Amino acid sequence: MSDSSYSDGAAAQPATRPEQTAPRLMLKGITKQYPAVRANDDVTLIVAPGEIHAVLGENGAGKSTLMKIIYGAVRPDAGEIQWEGEAVDIASPAAARKLGIGMVFQHFSLFETLTVGENIALALDEPFDLKALSKRIREVSADYGLDIDPQRHVHSLTVGERQRVEIVRCLLQNPRLLIMDEPTSVLTPQAVRKLFATLRRLAAEGCSILYISHKLDEIQELCDTATVMRGGRVTGHVTPKQETHASLAQLMVGHSLPDYTRREHNPGAVLLDVKALSVASDDPFGTSLENVSFAVHAGEIFGIAGVSGNGQAELLSALSGEKRGLRADAVTICGKPAGRLGAGGRRALGFGFVPEERLGRGAVPAMTLSENALLTAHRQKMVSSGWINSGAMRAFARRCIEAFDVRCGGSEALAQSLSGGNLQKYIMGREILQAPKVLVVAQPTWGVDVGAAAFIRQQLLDLSASGVAILVISEELEELFDICDRIAVLAGGRLSPVRATGATNAEEIGRWMAGLFGGREGTAPSAEQPAHV
């Protein structure tokens, strides 16, 4: 890492382009204090016209709060915001949009039952004519290679298409600054390429882009400059293309990340067996499963990739025991038919489960960590003759906090007080400490910073080496290639052929994520490439 690309504190960033007269956006001394934490502490940030500027940092570093301040959703306690050389007060998102600031959030805010045009119309601050707006949507989307039909209902769109709607909604407002929060977390590799082409074109036309992502390879490929935050403060400014993956990670977390350690082990007996699983979705906008079959062996990590909305929720519900009424042999756990067992019966067989939704399913927000331990780990001597042993609850929670480096206020901290990464480490730890024989994990590191993600992935590798059968369902292809022994794709409710991780690549998996496997779109695995191995 060169000295010229890095500076401490809020030192000046690289010189602005000679043709510009003022930065597009300048933050000076931005501070935001919450009761328990100072989210932003004297933050300075400069974004030039036409610049793609990354903001990097761990979970809890203050990135989200800073973006909300720029977008007018949060008011700072101190500091100044300058927009194109003039001091401004951004009192609301409407005020931000009026200035020319648009934001595409990580979690989309679209109404399923409305059309694309109707959803976009709801975000406009001015009166509109729906017919004329639909024509404008077609023109703008086609012009930027983001083709989308304004007459289609949102529930019929893929996740990538929904993101196009969000971007087009911003583009119709002619933004001069576009904020992108984790924009590629649900996209196929091919969709990422298209998105990058769009962002580069916008930048070439003078639009500034603030890009928030935990994917360091994307930062290095796309971004001109980056501001690094840690603990609410700016710790440096870098030129990503001049850095390495390791140096960027070290700036974010304050130390180098360990390499993944794989222990030698041979897959053993089948511990999770799914046979011809067909499940009708209870969600009118969900995806039904069709004849899904696969097996997970002791000592292996089996990965299922795919864009959300292709049957992942239905598969997880069927595996966890939340979906009832299956054939007894549709799901076999440790050699015993479990298709008709509920969640408790499956856990008694040695089944562990980490759902995608941390708050609400993985943990109850308003309950303490020790109380949340009781939810799935009550068999760990926390209940005796119908009485709850609160001491055992707290001891288990403390053991989990210590073993999995959960940064919190102790065992009595509320689940909702933890950052996303720390809550995920706690939920993972709660399951692992119960010594499961089979562990199903959904989106283990979604939205988790690089330090916490590396820790979680290593825990999964260590667990598999001890003989546990692990199924990981994730939209992070890099993650699946890093830790999985075998990989398949769920698309349109059907499972693709199964590949050894070393026998495939991101391009092939990306095509399968679009349903292109088995010789034609949406077909089941062929007889020559069975999914059940």
PyMOL commands that set and color helices and strands:
alter all, ss='L'
color gray80, all
select helices_A, chain A and resi 3-5+63-70+93-99+116-122+130-143+154-156+159-171+189-204+216-222+240-242+245-253+312-320+328-330+343-348+369-377+390-403+415-417+420-432+450-465+477-483+501-503+506-513
alter helices_A, ss='H'
color red, helices_A
select strands_A, chain A and resi 25-33+38-47+52-57+78-83+86-88+101-104+177-181+208-212+225-230+233-238+270-279+289-297+301-305+331-333+336-337+351-354+383-384+387-388+438-442+469-473+486-491+494-495+499-500+516-517+520-521
alter strands_A, ss='S'
color yellow, strands_A
deselect
rebuild
show_as cartoon
